[in-house]
Amino acid sequence: MAQSPPNMLLFVSIIALFILIAHAHALEDGRIGVLYIGCMARSTPIWWMRSDPLYSMNFVQATLRDWGGWGPTQVATSEGAVYRMVRLYMPRSVKDLTNRFDVVILANANRHAVSPRNVRMIADGVKSAEAVSLIMFGGWESFGGAFGNMPWGDSEVGELLPTEDAGNIYIHKPANSFRLVIDEPDHEFMRSLPWDPNQPFMYNYHHNLVTAKPGAIVLAHVESSSFVDHPGFVEWELRENRARVWSITGEILGPSSEPGQIHTMCARGNPWEYTLDFGGNLMIYLDKRQVPQDLELVHKLRKTMFDATTRKDLLIGLLEFADSFGANTVGINNKLDELNAIVADVMPAYFELRFEEVLESYEEVVAALAQLEIEAIEMKDRALLWVYIIEWLSVTGTAMVTGVILWTVMVRRRLYREVGTTRMVASDS
C-alpha cells in the first residue's frame, strides 16, 4: 500500500530539519577548537594559526621520528619525554575531547606514542554525536608508516580513514618527480585556494602509499613517470553522524629542511603565500562551516589581523620600557584599551565569517596603532631627554676631570719635585 502524503511530508520535514540544524560547536564562543597531535617541527601552517582568534589551537607532541631543532622546535627531546607530553596534554576522556575540540589533526603522530587508549578515544570522539572531524597528514609515522614505524590502518582510527594502507611505503625519490593533480576543482574547499603548480608541494609530493576506500572521494591524486593514480587528498563523511574525515597523504606541512628535497608549502625563506589560508580554510571546512570563496578578501584580512597583533605587541613593549623611565603612559594605554574594545566587538562577526565587516574594523585599528606608535616614540624621547642630558654631562665631566689631571701630572708636572741626582761612577778595577 502506498504511503499517505501526510506521512511522506512528515518524513521529508524531519530529514530537512536534520539537514538545516546548525552544527554545534565545541566552544561556546564560536571558535573552532583544533587538537594537533604529532610532530611539532613539521606543524608550521597549523602553528601559525595560533595568531588567528577564530581558532583555539592545542598541540601535543607525539612523534618519535627525531628531535628536530627547526620549525617550531620539539618541546620533548627524548622518547620518555614524548610519552610524558602525551599523558599530560591529551584530553582525559571522550567528553573532554568533544567539549573542547571540533577537529583532530594527526600529522607524523607515532601510533605507539599516542597510545592505544588515546587512539580509541579519538575514534570514539569522531563517531560520537558531536561528530569531531578528523584529518591525517602524511609522513613516516602516518598511514602505513615508513622505515619500520607502526601503521595506523588496523587501528580504530585507521578504520575511520577514507584510505587503506598499502604497506609500509613512503615515496620520496627521485626528487621533484611527483605531481599533485587536482581532480575536484569545484569542491568547496579546493576552489577556495589558488593551487600553484610551481610550489614544491605540488611538483615534489612526498607521500604515503594508500588506496581509496569504496565511497571515498579523491579530490587530488599524484602522478609520476611510473604511476598515475596514487591518492593525494581523499575525503568522506561517516554515515552515522556526518563527521568529515580526510586523508592528505603528503608530508606537506613543515619547513622542509633537507637540501634538494623541498616538498612542503613552508620552505624556509620562501613559503607559499597562501599557506595560512590553506590551514584556516581547511579547518573551517572540517568544522562544517561555509568556506569563504573571496580569497583576496580573506587573505587581506588575515594579513591585517597579523599586522595588528604584531604592532600591538611591539607597542606594549615600548610603553613598558618608557614607563620604567617615569613616562606617563596612561593616555596611550587608554587609547589602546579602546582599540581592544573595537576588536572584541567585532569578534562575533568574525566567528560568523562576516569578513568584510571585520576587515573594515581591523583596518581602523591598524591605522590607529600606527598613530599611537608615533605618540609612544615621542613620549619615550621626552622621558629619556634627562637621561640623555645626564649621560652627556657625565661623559663630558669625566673627560674634563681626567683631562685636567692628565695635563697637570704629565705636562705641567706640578706634583713632581726633584729629590736627587743619579750619575755614573767609574769602577776602580
Secondary structure by P-SEA (a helix, b strand, c coil): ccccaaaaaaaaaaaaaaaacccccccccbbbbbbbcccccccccccccccccccbbbbbbbccccccccccccccccaaaaaaaaaccccccaaaaaacccbbbbcccccccccaaaaaaaaaaaacccbbbbbbbbccccccccccccccccccccccccbbbccccccccccccbbbbbccccccccccccccccccccccccccbbbbccccccccccccccccccccbbbbbbcccbbbbbbccccccccccccccccccccccccccaaaaaaaaaaaaaaccccccaaaaaaaaaaaaaaaaaaaaaaaaaaaaaaaacccaaaaaaaaaaaaaaaaaaaaaaaacccaaaaaaaaaaaaaaaaaaaaaaaaaaaaaaaaaaaaaaaaaaaaaaaaaaaaacccccccccccbbbbbbbbcc
